[in-house]
Amino acid sequence: MLLLILVAGMPGAGKSIVVDVAKEEYGIPVYTMGDVVREETMKRYGVITPETMLKTSRELRKEYGPQYIAVKTFERLPHDQRIVLIDGVRSLDEVEYFRSKGEAVIVAIHASPKTRFKRLLERGRPGDPSSWDDFVKRDKIELSFGIGNVIALADYMVVNEGSLEEAREQIRRVLKEIIGVKRK
């Protein structure tokens, strides 16, 4: 049976740390739901900005249903995989879809708004908020998709308020428990 490790977290919480540990230390293939949105955004608008990504994400869900991005992400998985990590689950509809395809385990990564805002300012990726007001607005958008429900119902919670190594160690423990194997 396919094991799907679903990763959820607010912007700046540390989802990329989970992805890195899964890939680098356990050899788990990673599929990012945002890739579906990015590709469709390029088709529709020819440019990727936070605004066009958000608009596309909303349009896809409205046009094709709340599970659409999960469906399109799942279609990318090779049929011979036993374990995969899906990065960026945002709603219980998406979780429900993945659960219909295999055993799905939710790993949420959490950090306080203050910590996440500081990280996003330091990270400085295109589209990251540069003011507290923009940060709060982005959080409200993420929450409108239902991500808070996914985090609240997670099977595992990693609280990422300390050092990078502390977060990585917590993630290693969680992944070991989920997949029951030692690192590569």
N, C-alpha and C positions, 0 to 999 in steps of 0.2 A: 504494500500500500504506500502511496505517496505521502510523505510528510512535508507539510507546508508550514514554514516558520514565518509568521506574519509580524512585521515590525511596524509599530506605530509610535508616534511622538510628535510633539509640537516643534515648530521650527527652532533650531538651536539646542534641542534637548540632547542630541548625540546619536541620532539614527546612523550616521555614517560610521561611528565607532563600532556599532553592532555589525554593520556590513563588512567593515575591514576585518574584524576578528573572525567572522564566519568564513570569509573568502581566504584570507591569508593563513589562518591557523587551523582551519578545519576543512578547507577545500570545498565549501558549500557554494554551489552556484547561486548567484544573486540576480533577481529580476526586479527592476524598479518601475513602479506603476507610473511615475512621472514621465518615463520615456514615451509611453503611449500618448500622453497629453502633449509633450514637446513635439513629437512628430506630427500630430494633427494640427497643432498650432502653426507649425511651419507651412503645412498645406493650406490652411485657411487664411493666414495673415502674412506669411513670408518673413516674419520677424518674431523672435521670442523675447518678450518682456514679462514682468510680473502680471501686468494688466492683460496681455493677450493669453497668457497661460491660464489665468483665473477665468477669463471669459470662455476660453475653449473648454475648460474643465466643467464649467456650469452648462455650457451648450451640449456637450456630449451626454451628460447625465439627463438633461431635459429631453434631448432628441431620442436617445436610445435606452434610457432607464438607468437606475442608480447602480446597477452591477456592471455596466458596460466596460469601464476601465479595467475592472477585475477580469472580465471575460477576455478582453484583448491582451491583457498581461498573461493570462493562463495559456492562450494560444501560442505564445512564444516559447513555452517550456518544451524541451525535448521529451519524447514519450518514454524514454528509458531512465529518467531521473527517479531516484528514490527519495532524496531530500533536496528541497530548494528553500531559499529565503526570498520572501516577497517584501520589498522595501516600500513603505509609503501607504499602507492601508489607512483609509480615512473614514470608513463607515461600516456599520453593522451589516448593511446590504452586501458590501464587498466580502466581509468575513463569512456571511452565510453562503455566498457563491463558492468561496474557496473550500468551505466545509463540505460542500456537495461534491467536491473533486478529490478529497482525501482527508487525512487527519490534519487538522489545522490547529496550530498553537500560536497564541498571541503573546508577543514580547513587547511590552511598552517600556519606553525609556522616558524618564521624567526629570525635569529640572525646573526650578522656580522661574517665574517670569523675569525677575531681576538678573538671574544668572544667564538665562537664555538671551536676553537683550544685550548684555555685555558681550557674550560670545558672538552674536550676530554682528555687532559693531566691529569687533576685532577681525572677524572672518571677512567681511566686506565683499561678499559675493554680489554680482549684479542682482538687483531685486531685493536684497536684504534691506530692512528698514534702517533709516538713518536718524529717526527721531522716535521718542517714546510713543507719540500719537500714531505714527505709522506702524509701529510694532503692535500696539493694541488693536489697530484696525485689521492687521494681518491675522492676529490670533482669533479675532471674532469671525473672520472668513473661514479659517480652518475649523473652528468649532461649529460653524453652520453646516459643514459637511457631515458632522456627527463624530468627529475624531475623539471627542471627550468620552463618548459612550464606549468606543473601542478601548481606550485607555482604562476606563473604569472596570471593564470586563476582562482585562488581560489575565492570562494564565501566569505570567511572570512580569514583575516590575523591577526595573533597574533605576535606582535614584542616582542621578549623575550630578552631584554637587561638589565632588572632590576633584582629585587629580585625574588626568587621562589614564594613568596606570591603574588607579582604583576602579575606574569605570571598566576598563578592559578586563580586570580580574573578575568583577561581578558578572560581566558578559560571558567570560569563559565558564564560570560556574553554572550559569543558566544553560548555555549551549551543551555542556557536558551532561547535565541532567536531561535535557530534551532528547539529545541524540544518543546518549549512553556510550560514547566512544572517547578515546584520547585524541589529543591534537595530532595533526600531521607530523 
